[in-house]
């Protein structure tokens, strides 16, 4: 699978300084508040309480500045559907830490039978909507894009040699099906973002998806959790230690709601990762909160 590349909205690499933008926004608001308080103090109290009004102004500005300084960087946790075995436990971890994530949804086979976008999962997805997470398309069938053929893109099931050749209309339908089903279940449409299974893209896949209104989101090298890697060679503690050492401001983190192949599941360590990143001063945000989300 592809593990490289910072995130893409269509193509190319974008470096991110979300916390600096947040600081600037707060600073502007602080300046506006200072002007307002000065006018209010003069009108209400006159010169007699000039010292007091100055203290209020300074205190208010310091409060706003402190809120920005508390966040030393922003990272973006994303979760792709999987076999959904630990879906409730992962949701509990996010709620525990008050983390808003971005879910990418495909109709994948689950441990309990059925698929991840069956009606049986409506309650789960409704709860995530109420919690304020973001949601994107991960295609409907979770096949893989394996190269272009003229004005089509080859779309192939995992471990198969052949699949289908999708034109722009067919690819658009593949991305929109999760959106339609999700909206029918929850009343909320998906956000106009998507992630290709395995992160595998072709020029036509990017072009067709953009024409359909979807921007692609990949993940950062440092943000690759490794939850798909064999636990015999990549122990969970070592994977988390590596991520805590390497994740930087603006990185997009990739995790799954259950992996079939890994024996020692990594997902319980998500709790440790979030705690460790917060201890280093990182804040979490949704992809849809990103300052470079649109052109």
C-alpha positions in Angstrom: 0.0 0.0 0.0 1.0 3.6 -0.4 2.3 5.2 2.8 4.0 8.3 1.4 3.1 11.9 0.8 1.7 14.7 2.8 -2.0 15.3 2.2 -3.4 16.1 -1.2 -6.5 18.1 -2.1 -5.8 17.5 -5.7 -2.1 17.1 -6.2 1.2 18.2 -4.7 2.5 18.8 -1.2 1.2 21.4 1.1 3.0 22.5 4.3 0.7 23.5 7.1 0.9 26.1 9.9 -2.6 25.9 11.3 -1.7 27.0 14.8 0.0 30.2 13.5 -3.2 31.0 11.6 -5.2 30.4 14.7 -2.9 32.7 16.7 -3.2 35.4 14.1 -7.0 35.1 14.2 -7.1 35.3 18.0 -4.7 38.2 18.0 -6.9 40.2 15.6 -9.9 39.4 17.9 -7.9 40.5 20.9 -7.1 43.8 19.3 -10.8 44.4 18.5 -11.7 43.5 22.1 -9.1 46.0 23.4 -10.5 48.8 21.2 -14.0 47.9 22.4 -13.1 47.8 26.1 -11.3 51.1 25.9 -14.3 52.8 24.3 -16.6 51.2 26.8 -14.5 52.1 29.8 -14.2 55.7 28.8 -17.9 56.0 28.1 -19.1 54.2 31.2 -16.5 55.2 33.9 -14.6 58.2 32.5 -11.1 58.8 33.7 -11.7 57.8 37.3 -11.3 54.0 36.5 -8.7 54.3 33.8 -6.3 52.0 35.7 -9.0 49.5 36.3 -10.1 49.5 32.7 -6.5 49.0 31.6 -6.2 46.0 33.8 -9.3 44.5 32.3 -8.0 45.1 28.8 -4.7 43.5 29.6 -6.3 40.6 31.3 -8.7 39.9 28.4 -6.0 40.2 25.8 -3.7 37.8 27.8 -6.5 35.3 28.0 -7.0 35.2 24.3 -3.2 35.1 23.6 -2.9 32.2 26.1 -5.5 30.2 24.3 -3.4 30.4 21.1 -0.1 29.8 22.8 -1.4 26.6 24.5 -1.6 24.9 21.1 2.0 24.4 19.7 0.8 22.6 16.6 -2.2 20.9 15.0 -2.5 17.4 13.7 -5.4 15.7 11.8 -6.5 12.2 12.9 -8.2 10.3 10.1 -9.9 6.9 10.4 -10.7 4.6 7.4 -13.4 2.0 7.8 -12.2 -1.6 8.3 -13.7 -4.7 9.8 -15.3 -2.4 12.5 -14.4 -4.7 15.3 -13.0 -1.9 17.5 -15.2 0.8 16.2 -17.0 1.5 19.5 -13.8 1.3 21.5 -12.0 3.8 19.2 -15.0 6.1 19.4 -14.8 5.9 23.2 -11.1 6.9 23.0 -11.9 9.9 20.9 -14.6 11.0 23.3 -12.3 10.5 26.3 -9.8 12.9 24.8 -12.4 15.2 23.2 -10.7 14.6 19.8 -12.6 15.4 16.6 -11.5 13.2 13.8 -12.2 12.6 10.1 -13.7 9.3 9.0 -13.4 8.0 5.5 -16.2 5.6 4.7 -16.4 2.5 2.4 -18.9 -0.3 2.5 -16.5 -2.9 3.9 -17.1 -6.4 5.3 -17.3 -6.4 9.1 -16.5 -9.0 11.8 -20.1 -9.3 12.8 -21.3 -9.9 9.3 -22.8 -7.5 6.8 -20.9 -4.3 5.9 -19.9 -1.1 7.5 -22.6 1.0 5.8 -25.5 -1.4 6.4 -28.5 0.0 8.3 -27.2 -2.0 11.4 -24.5 0.6 11.7 -26.9 3.6 11.6 -26.8 4.2 15.3 -23.0 4.2 15.3 -22.7 6.7 12.5 -25.5 8.9 14.0 -23.5 9.1 17.3 -20.4 10.2 15.5 -22.3 12.9 13.6 -23.6 14.2 16.9 -20.1 14.3 18.3 -19.1 16.6 15.5 -16.6 14.6 13.5 -16.0 15.1 9.7 -16.7 12.4 7.1 -15.5 11.7 3.6 -15.9 9.0 0.9 -13.5 6.0 0.8 -15.3 4.6 -2.3 -18.2 2.2 -2.1 -16.6 -1.1 -2.9 -13.1 -0.3 -1.6 -11.3 -1.6 -4.7 -8.0 -0.2 -6.0 -7.2 2.2 -8.8 -4.6 0.4 -11.0 -3.8 2.7 -13.8 -5.5 4.7 -16.6 -6.8 3.4 -19.9 -7.6 6.4 -22.2 -10.4 8.3 -20.5 -11.0 5.5 -18.0 -9.4 4.3 -14.8 -8.9 0.6 -13.9 -10.7 -0.3 -10.7 -9.7 -3.7 -9.4 -10.6 -5.7 -6.3 -7.8 -6.5 -3.8 -5.5 -9.4 -5.0 -7.4 -9.7 -8.3 -5.9 -9.1 -11.8 -9.0 -7.6 -13.4 -11.8 -5.4 -12.4 -13.7 -2.6 -14.2 -12.7 0.3 -16.3 -14.5 3.4 -14.9 -15.3 6.5 -16.9 -15.8 9.8 -15.1 -19.5 9.2 -14.5 -18.9 5.7 -13.1 -16.1 6.9 -10.7 -18.4 9.7 -9.5 -21.1 7.2 -8.7 -18.6 5.1 -6.8 -17.7 8.1 -4.6 -21.2 9.3 -4.2 -22.8 6.0 -3.1 -21.3 6.1 0.4 -22.5 9.7 0.6 -26.1 8.8 -0.4 -26.2 5.9 2.1 -24.7 7.9 4.9 -27.1 10.8 4.4 -30.1 8.4 4.4 -28.9 6.9 7.7 -27.9 10.1 9.5 -29.4 13.1 7.7 -25.9 14.4 7.1 -24.1 14.5 3.8 -20.4 13.6 3.6 -17.9 16.4 3.3 -16.6 16.9 -0.3 -13.4 14.9 0.4 -12.3 11.4 -0.4 -9.4 9.0 0.1 -8.5 6.3 -2.4 -8.2 2.8 -0.9 -4.5 2.2 -0.1 -3.9 5.8 -1.2 -3.4 4.6 -4.7 -4.2 7.2 -7.3 -4.0 7.8 -11.0 -4.3 11.1 -12.9 -7.7 10.1 -14.2 -8.9 9.2 -10.7 -7.9 12.6 -9.4 -9.4 14.4 -12.4 -12.7 12.5 -12.3 -13.1 13.0 -8.6 -12.4 16.7 -8.8 -15.0 17.1 -11.5 -17.4 15.3 -9.2 -16.7 17.8 -6.4 -14.3 15.7 -4.2 -10.8 16.6 -3.1 -8.4 13.8 -2.2 -6.8 13.5 1.2 -3.7 11.3 1.7 -1.6 11.1 4.9 1.8 12.1 6.1 4.7 9.7 6.2 5.1 10.3 10.0 1.3 10.0 10.5 1.1 6.4 9.1 0.1 4.4 12.1 1.3 1.0 10.8 -1.8 -0.7 12.0 -1.8 -2.7 8.8 1.8 -4.0 9.3 2.5 -7.5 10.7 2.8 -7.3 14.5 5.6 -9.9 14.4 7.9 -7.4 12.7 6.4 -4.1 13.9 5.4 -4.3 17.6 2.8 -1.9 18.7 4.9 -0.1 21.3 7.7 0.5 18.7 5.2 2.0 16.2 3.7 4.4 18.8 7.2 5.4 19.9 8.2 6.2 16.3 5.1 8.3 15.7 5.5 10.3 18.9 9.1 11.1 17.9 8.3 12.0 14.3 4.9 13.6 14.0 5.0 17.3 13.4 2.7 20.2 13.0 0.2 19.8 10.2 0.6 16.0 9.8 -2.3 13.8 8.9 -2.5 10.6 10.8 -3.9 7.4 9.3 -5.7 4.7 11.4 -8.4 2.1 10.6 -11.5 0.9 12.3 -10.2 -2.7 12.4 -7.6 -4.6 10.4 -8.0 -8.2 9.3 -4.3 -9.1 8.9 -2.6 -7.8 12.1 -2.5 -10.3 15.0 -1.7 -7.9 17.8 -4.1 -5.0 17.1 -2.6 -1.6 17.3 -5.9 0.3 18.0 -5.6 0.1 21.9 -2.5 2.2 21.6 -4.4 5.1 20.0 -5.1 6.2 23.6 -1.4 6.4 24.3 -0.7 8.3 21.0 -3.3 10.9 21.6 -2.1 11.4 25.2 1.5 11.7 24.1 0.8 14.2 21.4 -1.3 16.3 23.6 1.5 16.3 26.2 3.8 17.7 23.5 1.4 20.5 22.9 -0.4 19.3 19.8 -4.1 20.0 19.2 -6.3 17.8 17.1 -8.6 19.1 14.3 -10.7 17.8 11.5 -9.6 17.9 7.9 -12.5 20.3 7.2 -11.0 22.7 9.7 -7.8 23.0 7.8 -6.9 26.5 6.7 -5.9 25.2 3.3 -8.9 23.1 2.8 -10.0 25.0 -0.3 -8.2 26.9 -3.0 
